[in-house]
Amino acid sequence: MELYPQHAWSYRSQRHSSERRRHVSSSRTSVNVTYSSISRWAVLRCKRTVLSSYRTILLVSVLAPMTVALLLLRPSAYALQDELGHILTVQGIQDNAYISTTNSSWSSFAQKYANHYCENDTDFLFDLHDIMDRKWRKNVTNLEEFRNDLRAALGDKASLNNFILTRQNTKAGARINFVYNGGSVKVSSVFWKSLASEKLYRSGLYNRCSVVGSSGILNGSGCGHNIDTADFVFRFNLADVNDYAVDVGSKINFTTLNPSILYAKLNALKKKADRETFADMLKQFRGSHLWLPAFAFRWKYQVLVKAADVARSSKYVQPIYGHPQHYDTVAKLWKDTLNGTERTTTGFHVISSIFDLCDQIDVYGFWPFKTSLEGAAVPYHYHDKINATSAHSFSKEFKALVALHDRGIIQLHVGSCL
């Protein structure tokens, strides 16, 4: 059997020959067309070359000066970058150093001035007998050390300059946060104008200050004269002095107002008669500062602002507002130091705030126990019959005061002054 029959081979040869002829004819036609259009192609090519050259020249003329300028300015740019980086780095170091220092000072204060007395009150009273029997002497070294430690722990936000709100430390239009339960309030222009226009409390202003609590321990003490000989006398919650002058004195330069008084005794000042009664109550505090905790709780803000308006209109006292950030910082410091409640008493807060104001601080009427050192019954207040509240760490605060007394930093009076 033939692999390739003769007629098949002949057919393939004829087909291949025909394809070669078609290919040669097509190639000649293509070549003819190309040659006929060569002149037009050459013109287009030249135009493109010229345009490309023009663009190159334009780009070089624009970019060259910019490149030179960047090269010249590059050192300055790097220098500026280095300088900014240095500034930011230094600022960051300073901020971190301040935070670290504050935290360190806070922790150091809390450890240094923590309570070391017996937790059991009965055992503590035995120790207190011995402490109070010793003659008290002011220790200037310990006092200055405590002042410095307290300043470092509290920082600027709780310095004497921020003890109360003033036009200097408060801006109209700013928002002030409440200490407890959240929320804030905007400082209106009317409210801002009601603030003290200058610092009422300055460092070293008074030589000797009396801080007078309201404990019944003052009954029969005969401390009135000693209290009144001080340059400045602090009292609390509109405590009556008219009928108790022999024991508590009559001099008043500063008193506070607990808003509970406004609700319990004065119908929240809703009626004109209530406001007149309140104004009459202020007569015995004539010439003093009335400290108001208006930014402790949001729901008490309005009634305390109303109380300030009545007080201002009466012209008996000058209403002042406690600075919430100052109060909050002092409270948190002592909470950590004493492991106490979040709310320090107003009396303890004031004592902690005036170490730069007063060279010597004498404390009277602070006593958390139901009996005296001699075993006599002691009412909660010398001027009324209300019961003690559980909102504060009275015993822990008192032990802190005893520790300061024992170190010669303050003088605590818990017995007779006769």
C-alpha positions, 0 to 999 in steps of 0.5 A: 500500500502506497504511503502517499498516492500519486494523485494526492501528492500532485494535489498538495504540490499544486495547493502549496504553489498557489499559496506561495503565489498569493503570499508573494503578491500580497507582500508586493502590494504591502511594500508598494503601499509603504513606499508610497506613504513614506513622505507623509510618515516622515513628516509626522515623525519629525513633528513628534520629535520636535514636540517632544524636544520642546516639552523636554526644554520646557520641563527643564526650564521650570524644574531646574530653578526649583531643584536648585532652590530645594537643594539650597533650602534643604539644610534649613528644612532639615534644621527646622525639622530637627528643631521642631522635633527637639522642641516636641521631644523636650515638651514631651519630656517635661510633660511626662516629668511633671506627671511622673513627679506629681504621681511620685509626690502624691504616692510619697505623701500618702505613705508618709502621712498615713494613719499609724494609730490603732484602728480600735477607737478605745485603744486609740484614746489611751494613746491620745491621753499621752499625746495631749498630756505632753506640752505642745511645741511648734516644730518649724522644720516639720511644718515646712516639710509638710507644706512642701510635701502638700504643695508637691502632691496637690500641684497647681490645680489645688494651690491656695490660688485656686481655693475659691473661684475668682475672675482670675482663675475662671473664664466667662463662657467656660464650663465647670464640671461638678465633683459628684454625679457628673454634668457641667454648667456654663459660666455665664457673664452674670455669674462670672461678674459675681466672682471675687475680682481679686485673690482673697487668700494669699500666702503668708497673709495671716500669722495665726488662724483658728479653725473652729469645728462644731463638736459638742466637745467645745461645751464648757471648754472656755476656749472662746477667748483663745479662739478670738485672739487669732488673726483669722477665724474659720467656722462652718455651716452657719454655726451659731455663736451668739449664745456660746461665745464663752466656749466658742468665741464670737469672731467670724471671718469665714463660714460655710453653708451646707445646702442641707440647711436650705432644704431642712430649715428654709424651704430651699428659699422658694418664698420671699419669707424664706429668703428674708429668714435666711438674710436674718440668719446672716446678721451674726456673720457680718463681714465674713466670707460665706463659702458655698460648695455650689459645684459639688452636686448638680442638683444643689447648684441652683439653690446655692446660687440663689443663696449667694444672691440673697447673701449678696443683697443682704450685704452682711457677708461676701459669698464665695464659691469653692473651686471644684477642682481644688476640692476634688484634688484635696479629697482624693489625696486624703482618700488615698492617704487615709483610706477613707471616703471620697468626701472629706469633711468641709472642716478637714478640707479647709485645714488642708487648704490654708497651710500657706495662708496661715503661719500657725493653725489652731484647731478647736471643736473637732471630735468624732467620739461620743465621749470625751477623754474624761468619759463625759458624753459629747453631742455631735454639735454644740449648738443643736441636737442633730445626729452624725452622718455616715458620709464622712470618715470622721475618725480617720480624719481626726487621727490625721489631725492628731498626727499633725499635732504630735509632729508640731505642725498644727495645735489641736485643742480637745479639752479645756482652755481654762 
